[in-house]
Amino acid sequence: MIRRLYDWTIALAETRNALWALAIVAFLESSVFPIPPDVLMIPMILARPSRAFLIAGVATLASVAGALLGYWIGFGLFETVGQPVLEFYGKGEDFSAFADRYNAYGAWAVLIAGVTPFPFKVITIASGVTALNIWVFVLSSIIARSLRFLLVAGLLWKFGDPIRNFIERRLNLVFIAFCVLLVSGFALVTYL
């Protein structure tokens, strides 16, 4: 099953609609969607290494645009949309104490969440709820997402064949590691 999913993703990565699919996933991941864009971005770069930095650029721009949606959810729709999303991630009750401390470290929170497995949508919504300065938020989001996606693109561009061979030989191990990172990010949200 994992092999078929991997092969399907590689095939999707080679289609003319791949950048649009990546943009949609990156946009939604920054505000409400739990699956990171790396799931599409990595196979896309492995399939077409010459487009690595274009792919990273699309992921960055779409992710920052999605971050603005997350900010707006927190700022304008906290009661109806933001609160249920935060409760889904286990932060509903603790959120008011978190919000009081947030703005002092908001830029750092955006930077750290933007480059780590920590669910970025929690930070984008929190930034809106606490009314973090929008320019600080946007600049921090651009820096963080650029670092994350350009680093992945650069590594895959430079070492793509050995990485692809490693992934294909140890697909189950790579899938398990990805799942562990994803679950760890959500667990980190729950316990913070």
Secondary structure, DSSP 8 states (H G I E B T S, - for coil): -HHHHHHHHHHHHTSTTHHHHHHHHHHHHTTT--S-THHHHHHHHHH-GGGHHHHHHHHHHHHHHHHHHHHHHHHHSIIIIIHHHHHHTT-TTTHHHHHHHHHHHHHHHHHHHHHSSS-HHHHHHHHHHTT--HHHHHHHHHHHHHHHHHHHHHHHHHHHHHHHHHHHHTHHHHHHHHHHHHHHHHHHHHH-
